[in-house]
Amino acid sequence: MNLGLICRMEGTRGIGIQSFEMAQHLDPAKVLLVDVGAHEQYPNDLLTRYQNATVVPMAPDGTLPERMVRRWIHGLDVIAFVETCYDWHLCMWAREQGVRTVNHQNPEFYRHGTHRLPHPDAWWAPTTWRLNHLPPSTVHVPVPVALERFKPPSVRERRSGPVRFLHPVGKFAMYDRAGTETFVRACYLASRGKPLDATITCLHELPHECAPGGDWVNVKIGGVENYWDAYDGYDVLVLPRRYGGLSLPTQEAMAAGLAVVMPDVSPNTDCWPVVPVPATFAGRVPMPAGQVSLAEVNPTQLVEVMRRLAGSPRELSEWRERSRVWAEAHSWEALLPRYMTELQKVIDGPPSPPPIADHDPFAARPRPRQDSPDELPRRRRVVYQGRGALP
């Protein structure tokens, strides 16, 4: 199989990391490395990590150089990409040469149901979250974790001292996706008694509604050279995120042997062995794919779970072991055969409907206009605007 991969030329955000690991493990015949202009996020040796990559610039209007891309497509059997191919005309150019395309799509950013865009030949979903909002032929294909990049269990055993909690933000996403404000408030509540050893890592300054106003939580600004080093020295990842499907920090933390605390909603408890914390339904917000439900965690309940883990070495050890077992079962070594099988199905399967049709090919399939509340207790219908200055 002659596989082509479209990768993002950045190394600290999800799409860049996910496409990078695909390039390292799928042995592609060609790699198209798209320069999106985020030069401050390049690891120093990013280009040396790709073999024989064709670097193409993305124009300010979001288009790619047609002649270069058409030449790159020639001779391939299938092209895979994560969430976007950056210029949807690429699907048309590939179809003209008999080359199939597949998109590993995060459902909250699926726009083809309302926009007249060229369609890839196949769709993959990284989790089961909002799967009914994607085209009916979508296949659930989990994203593997590069387990070999993380320290083995014999090296990453817990050191002595207080339990260390990590809350990774990366680039702050709309509607406080990571639940940073909730985490900060939980740490503030903990500081009234025995403070917890808690750290927030982020690429840029936090917005004022999420920034701590005291020293009860550490804040580290800036990325790391290698994403797998971000979890060294921590015991528990706390991610009270408000919405989302795939969570690379969750998977990476499990590969690093951390216990993971997340809201007790889909897909968190469906996909990963997480320490659950109750959540309530806090309204819906507009996203490119339509209305998406928000989950909200009570800071008091979150700090109770964190204190329980900090005070119970045996329970913490059990959750860490579950993380390691999950990571081994979802490593690239374990899931690579599944990937190759699904790629072959794309090559052998029927092509997608004609691009830019007079009507959307999937419009005839009934799709709910709003996301279900994921069986969350109803709390209130609000759009996130922050809850004022933190203490």
C-alpha positions as CSV (number, residue, x, y, z in Angstrom):
1,M,0.0,0.0,0.0
2,N,1.3,3.5,-0.9
3,L,0.1,5.6,1.9
4,G,0.2,9.4,2.0
5,L,-0.1,11.3,5.2
6,I,-0.9,15.0,5.7
7,C,0.8,16.3,8.8
8,R,0.7,19.6,10.6
9,M,4.0,21.5,11.0
10,E,3.8,22.1,14.7
11,G,4.8,20.0,17.7
12,T,3.0,21.1,20.8
13,R,-0.7,20.9,19.9
14,G,-3.0,17.9,19.4
15,I,-3.2,17.7,15.6
16,G,0.6,18.2,15.2
17,I,1.3,15.4,17.8
18,Q,-1.3,13.0,16.4
19,S,-0.2,13.3,12.8
20,F,3.5,13.2,13.8
21,E,3.0,9.8,15.5
22,M,1.0,8.5,12.5
23,A,4.0,9.4,10.3
24,Q,6.4,7.6,12.7
25,H,4.4,4.4,12.9
26,L,2.5,3.9,9.7
27,D,5.5,3.9,7.4
28,P,4.0,6.2,4.8
29,A,5.3,6.4,1.2
30,K,4.9,10.2,1.3
31,V,4.3,12.9,3.9
32,L,2.8,16.3,3.1
33,L,3.9,18.7,5.9
34,V,1.7,21.7,6.0
35,D,3.3,24.9,7.2
36,V,0.4,26.7,9.0
37,G,2.7,29.6,10.2
38,A,2.8,28.7,13.9
39,H,6.6,28.9,14.0
40,E,6.8,29.6,17.7
41,Q,5.5,26.1,18.3
42,Y,8.1,24.2,16.3
43,P,10.4,21.9,18.2
44,N,14.0,22.7,17.1
45,D,14.4,19.3,15.3
46,L,10.8,19.0,13.9
47,L,11.8,18.7,10.3
48,T,14.5,16.1,11.0
49,R,11.8,13.9,12.6
50,Y,10.1,13.4,9.2
51,Q,11.6,11.4,6.4
52,N,11.4,12.8,2.9
53,A,8.5,15.2,3.8
54,T,7.2,17.6,1.2
55,V,6.7,21.0,3.0
56,V,3.9,23.2,1.6
57,P,2.8,26.6,2.9
58,M,-0.8,27.3,3.6
59,A,-1.9,30.6,2.2
60,P,-3.7,33.2,4.3
61,D,-7.0,32.2,2.6
62,G,-6.5,28.6,3.7
63,T,-5.5,27.2,0.3
64,L,-2.6,25.0,-0.6
65,P,-0.4,25.2,-3.8
66,E,-2.4,23.1,-6.2
67,R,0.5,22.2,-8.5
68,M,2.7,21.0,-5.7
69,V,-0.1,19.0,-4.0
70,R,-1.2,17.3,-7.3
71,R,2.4,16.2,-7.9
72,W,2.6,14.9,-4.3
73,I,-0.7,12.9,-4.7
74,H,0.6,11.1,-7.8
75,G,1.3,7.4,-7.2
76,L,-0.5,7.0,-3.9
77,D,-3.3,4.6,-3.0
78,V,-4.8,6.4,0.0
79,I,-4.3,9.6,1.8
80,A,-5.0,9.9,5.6
81,F,-5.2,13.1,7.6
82,V,-6.4,14.3,11.1
83,E,-9.5,16.5,11.2
84,T,-8.6,18.6,8.1
85,C,-6.7,18.4,4.9
86,Y,-6.4,22.2,5.1
87,D,-7.6,22.6,1.5
88,W,-10.7,20.5,0.8
89,H,-10.0,20.7,-2.9
90,L,-7.4,18.1,-2.2
91,C,-10.1,15.5,-2.0
92,M,-11.2,16.4,-5.5
93,W,-7.6,16.3,-6.8
94,A,-7.0,12.9,-5.2
95,R,-10.3,11.5,-6.7
96,E,-9.2,12.7,-10.2
97,Q,-6.1,10.4,-9.8
98,G,-8.0,7.5,-8.4
99,V,-6.6,8.0,-4.9
100,R,-8.8,7.5,-1.8
101,T,-8.9,9.8,1.2
102,V,-9.8,9.3,4.9
103,N,-10.3,11.8,7.6
104,H,-9.9,11.0,11.3
105,Q,-12.5,13.5,12.5
106,N,-13.2,15.1,15.8
107,P,-17.0,15.4,15.8
108,E,-17.2,18.9,17.3
109,F,-15.5,20.3,14.2
110,Y,-17.4,18.4,11.6
111,R,-18.7,21.0,9.2
112,H,-19.7,19.0,6.1
113,G,-23.2,18.7,7.2
114,T,-23.9,22.4,6.8
115,H,-21.1,23.5,4.4
116,R,-20.8,22.6,0.7
117,L,-17.4,21.1,1.0
118,P,-15.7,18.2,-0.9
119,H,-16.0,15.0,1.0
120,P,-13.3,12.5,1.7
121,D,-14.0,8.9,0.8
122,A,-14.1,7.6,4.4
123,W,-14.5,9.0,7.9
124,W,-13.0,7.7,11.1
125,A,-13.9,8.8,14.6
126,P,-11.4,8.6,17.5
127,T,-14.1,7.9,20.1
128,T,-17.8,7.1,20.2
129,W,-18.7,10.6,21.4
130,R,-21.2,12.3,19.0
131,L,-20.8,9.4,16.6
132,N,-24.4,9.8,15.5
133,H,-23.5,13.4,14.3
134,L,-21.0,12.1,11.7
135,P,-21.8,10.5,8.3
136,P,-23.5,7.0,8.7
137,S,-20.5,5.2,7.3
138,T,-18.1,6.5,10.0
139,V,-15.9,3.9,11.6
140,H,-14.7,4.1,15.2
141,V,-10.9,3.8,15.0
142,P,-9.1,4.5,18.4
143,V,-6.0,6.7,18.4
144,P,-3.0,4.7,19.6
145,V,-0.5,6.0,22.1
146,A,3.3,5.9,21.5
147,L,4.0,3.9,24.6
148,E,7.7,3.4,23.7
149,R,8.4,7.1,24.2
150,F,7.5,7.0,27.9
151,K,9.6,5.6,30.7
152,P,9.0,1.9,31.5
153,P,7.3,1.0,34.8
154,S,10.5,0.2,36.6
155,V,11.8,3.7,36.0
156,R,8.6,5.7,36.6
157,E,7.6,4.2,40.0
158,R,6.3,6.8,42.4
159,R,8.9,8.8,44.3
160,S,8.5,9.7,47.9
161,G,6.9,12.9,49.0
162,P,3.4,14.4,48.5
163,V,1.2,13.3,45.6
164,R,1.7,15.7,42.7
165,F,-1.3,16.7,40.6
166,L,-1.1,18.0,37.0
167,H,-3.6,20.0,35.0
168,P,-2.5,20.4,31.3
169,V,-4.1,23.2,29.4
170,G,-1.9,23.5,26.3
171,K,-3.6,26.2,24.3
172,F,-6.7,27.5,26.1
173,A,-9.7,26.3,24.1
174,M,-13.1,27.9,23.8
175,Y,-15.6,27.6,26.7
176,D,-12.8,26.5,29.0
177,R,-12.7,23.0,27.5
178,A,-10.2,21.7,29.9
179,G,-12.1,22.9,33.0
180,T,-9.3,25.0,34.2
181,E,-11.5,27.4,36.3
182,T,-12.9,24.4,38.1
183,F,-9.4,23.0,38.8
184,V,-8.2,26.4,40.2
185,R,-11.2,26.7,42.4
186,A,-10.7,23.2,43.7
187,C,-7.1,24.0,44.6
188,Y,-8.2,27.2,46.3
189,L,-10.6,25.2,48.5
190,A,-7.8,22.8,49.3
191,S,-5.6,25.6,50.4
192,R,-7.9,26.4,53.2
193,G,-6.8,23.2,54.9
194,K,-3.7,21.2,53.8
195,P,-2.8,22.5,50.4
196,L,-2.3,20.1,47.5
197,D,0.8,20.0,45.3
198,A,-0.9,21.1,42.1
199,T,0.5,22.4,38.8
200,I,-1.1,23.9,35.7
201,T,0.9,23.8,32.4
202,C,-0.1,26.0,29.5
203,L,1.5,27.5,26.3
204,H,0.3,31.0,27.0
205,E,-1.0,33.2,29.9
206,L,-4.3,32.0,31.2
207,P,-7.4,34.3,30.7
208,H,-8.2,36.3,33.8
209,E,-11.3,34.3,34.6
210,C,-9.2,31.1,35.0
211,A,-5.9,32.6,36.4
212,P,-5.3,31.8,40.1
213,G,-5.0,34.9,42.3
214,G,-2.7,33.3,44.8
215,D,0.1,30.8,45.3
216,W,-2.1,27.7,46.0
217,V,-1.4,26.3,42.5
218,N,1.8,26.4,40.4
219,V,1.5,27.7,36.8
220,K,4.1,26.8,34.2
221,I,3.9,28.7,30.9
222,G,5.6,27.4,27.8
223,G,5.9,24.1,26.0
224,V,8.4,21.2,26.2
225,E,10.8,19.9,23.6
226,N,9.3,16.4,23.7
227,Y,5.6,16.1,24.7
228,W,6.2,12.9,26.5
229,D,8.4,14.7,29.0
230,A,5.5,16.8,30.2
231,Y,4.3,14.1,32.7
232,D,7.6,13.4,34.4
233,G,7.4,13.7,38.2
234,Y,3.6,13.8,38.5
235,D,1.3,11.2,39.9
236,V,-2.3,12.3,38.9
237,L,-3.6,14.1,35.9
238,V,-6.8,16.1,36.7
239,L,-8.9,17.1,33.7
240,P,-12.4,18.2,34.6
241,R,-13.0,19.0,30.9
242,R,-16.4,20.4,29.9
243,Y,-16.7,18.7,26.5
244,G,-14.8,16.8,23.9
245,G,-14.1,13.4,22.5
246,L,-10.4,12.4,22.0
247,S,-8.1,13.5,24.8
248,L,-4.4,13.1,23.9
249,P,-3.3,14.3,27.4
250,T,-5.4,11.6,29.0
251,Q,-3.8,8.9,26.8
252,E,-0.3,10.3,27.2
253,A,-0.7,10.5,31.0
254,M,-1.8,6.9,31.1
255,A,1.3,5.9,29.1
256,A,3.4,7.8,31.7
257,G,1.7,5.8,34.5
258,L,-0.4,8.6,36.0
259,A,-3.9,8.1,37.4
260,V,-6.4,10.3,35.6
261,V,-9.4,12.1,37.1
262,M,-12.2,13.1,34.7
263,P,-15.9,13.8,34.8
264,D,-18.2,10.8,34.8
265,V,-19.6,11.4,31.3
266,S,-19.2,10.0,27.8
267,P,-16.7,9.3,26.4
268,N,-14.4,9.6,29.4
269,T,-15.7,6.6,31.3
270,D,-16.3,4.7,28.0
271,C,-12.8,5.0,26.6
272,W,-10.4,5.2,29.5
273,P,-10.1,3.8,33.1
274,V,-10.5,7.2,34.8
275,V,-11.2,8.1,38.4
276,P,-14.7,9.5,38.0
277,V,-16.0,12.7,39.5
278,P,-19.7,13.6,39.2
279,A,-20.8,16.3,36.6
280,T,-23.9,18.2,35.9
281,F,-25.3,19.5,32.6
282,A,-24.5,23.2,32.2
283,G,-26.1,24.1,29.0
284,R,-25.1,24.0,25.3
285,V,-22.7,26.1,23.3
286,P,-22.3,26.7,19.5
287,M,-19.5,24.8,17.8
288,P,-18.7,24.3,14.1
289,A,-20.7,21.1,14.2
290,G,-23.7,22.6,16.0
291,Q,-24.8,22.8,19.6
292,V,-22.5,20.8,22.1
293,S,-23.4,20.0,25.7
294,L,-21.2,21.3,28.5
295,A,-20.4,19.3,31.6
296,E,-19.6,21.0,34.9
297,V,-17.9,19.6,37.9
298,N,-18.4,20.9,41.4
299,P,-15.0,22.1,42.7
300,T,-15.9,20.7,46.2
301,Q,-16.4,17.3,44.8
302,L,-13.3,17.5,42.7
303,V,-11.1,18.4,45.7
304,E,-12.6,15.5,47.6
305,V,-11.5,13.0,44.9
306,M,-8.0,14.6,44.8
307,R,-7.7,14.4,48.6
308,R,-8.8,10.8,48.6
309,L,-6.1,9.8,46.1
310,A,-3.5,11.9,48.0
311,G,-4.4,10.1,51.2
312,S,-4.7,6.5,49.9
313,P,-1.4,5.2,48.4
314,R,-3.1,1.8,47.7
315,E,-5.9,3.3,45.7
316,L,-3.6,5.6,43.8
317,S,-1.4,2.6,42.9
318,E,-4.4,0.7,41.6
319,W,-5.5,3.5,39.3
320,R,-1.9,4.0,38.1
321,E,-1.7,0.3,37.2
322,R,-5.0,0.5,35.3
323,S,-3.6,3.3,33.3
324,R,-0.5,1.2,32.4
325,V,-2.7,-1.7,31.4
326,W,-4.8,0.5,29.2
327,A,-1.7,2.0,27.5
328,E,-0.3,-1.3,26.7
329,A,-3.5,-2.5,25.1
330,H,-3.7,0.8,23.1
331,S,-0.1,1.2,22.0
332,W,0.9,1.5,18.4
333,E,2.3,-2.0,18.5
334,A,-1.1,-3.3,19.6
335,L,-3.3,-1.3,17.3
336,L,-1.2,-1.1,14.1
337,P,-2.8,-4.2,12.5
338,R,-6.2,-2.6,13.0
339,Y,-5.0,0.6,11.3
340,M,-3.6,-1.2,8.3
341,T,-6.8,-3.2,8.0
342,E,-9.0,-0.1,8.0
343,L,-6.8,1.6,5.5
344,Q,-7.1,-1.3,3.1
345,K,-10.9,-1.1,3.5
346,V,-10.8,2.5,2.4
347,I,-8.8,1.5,-0.7
348,D,-11.1,-1.4,-1.6
349,G,-14.4,0.4,-0.6
350,P,-16.7,2.5,-2.7
351,P,-15.8,6.2,-3.4
352,S,-17.6,9.0,-1.6
353,P,-20.4,10.9,-3.2
354,P,-19.5,13.6,-5.7
355,P,-17.8,16.6,-4.1
356,I,-19.7,19.9,-3.7
357,A,-23.0,18.4,-4.6
358,D,-26.2,20.5,-5.1
359,H,-27.3,19.2,-1.7
360,D,-25.3,17.8,1.1
361,P,-25.0,14.0,0.6
362,F,-25.6,13.3,4.2
363,A,-28.5,15.8,4.7
364,A,-31.1,13.1,4.1
365,R,-30.0,11.2,7.2
366,P,-31.8,12.5,10.3
367,R,-29.3,14.1,12.7
368,P,-30.3,15.7,16.0
369,R,-29.9,19.4,15.8
370,Q,-28.6,19.6,19.4
371,D,-26.4,17.3,21.3
372,S,-28.0,15.2,24.0
373,P,-27.1,16.1,27.6
374,D,-25.3,12.7,27.9
375,E,-27.6,11.8,30.7
376,L,-26.3,14.6,32.9
377,P,-28.5,16.0,35.6
378,R,-29.9,19.3,34.3
379,R,-28.4,22.3,36.0
380,R,-28.8,25.4,33.9
381,R,-28.6,26.6,30.3
382,V,-25.8,29.0,30.1
383,V,-23.0,30.0,27.7
384,Y,-19.6,30.1,29.5
385,Q,-18.5,33.6,30.3
386,G,-16.4,32.9,33.3
387,R,-17.6,33.2,36.9
388,G,-15.8,36.4,37.8
389,A,-12.5,37.0,39.4
390,L,-11.0,34.1,41.3
391,P,-10.1,34.7,45.0
